[in-house]
């Protein structure tokens, strides 16, 4: 009986560890949309995520990043001014950041997109 309980605890522990590794190590797609309603207001930006190469995005363009993990802090730099933000991914989903809404804090600036 002790052997069965020990094996059961072992398998439950392995399942919990496997799920946590899957959840924290999953790669998510992040789309950064630098398009503005008034195209003349759009500016070149630099999108910074710790541990990743800085992403330069031109006016009225989109860029794609692949990020591992569920929670990320980022910085949007425009003309030397930094705007910090935080992003949390849902399980098996990607996200799209609307830069115009993020900077003006108008409406929703994060859209959830299907991952697969």
Residue, then its C-alpha position, 0 to 999 in steps of 0.5 A: x500500500x505504501x508503494x502505491x501511495x508513493x507512486x501516486x504522489x510521484x506521478x502527481x508531482x511529475x504532472x504538476x511540474x510538467x504543467x508549470x514548465x509548459x505554462x511558464x516556458x510557452x512561446x507567445x506571439x506579440x504583434x506590435x501595431x504602430x498604425x494610427x488613425x491619423x497617419x501624420x501623427x505616427x512616429x518611429x518607435x523602439x520597443x524594448x523587452x528585457x532579454x530581447x533585442x530592441x525592435x525598431x518599428x517604422x511609422x504605420x507598420x506592424x512588427x512581430x515578436x516571439x516571447x517565452x513566458x506569461x508576464x513581460x514588462x516592456x518599454x516603448x521609446x518615442x523620440x527619447x521618451x520612455x513609456x513603460x508597460x506590462x503584458x500578461x499572456x493568457x494560456x495558448x493565446x497571443x496578443x496585439x498591442x495598439x501603440x496609439x491606444x497605449x500612449x493615449x490610454x484611450x480604450x483597449x490597447x491589448x487585443x488577445x489573438x489566437x495562438x494556433 
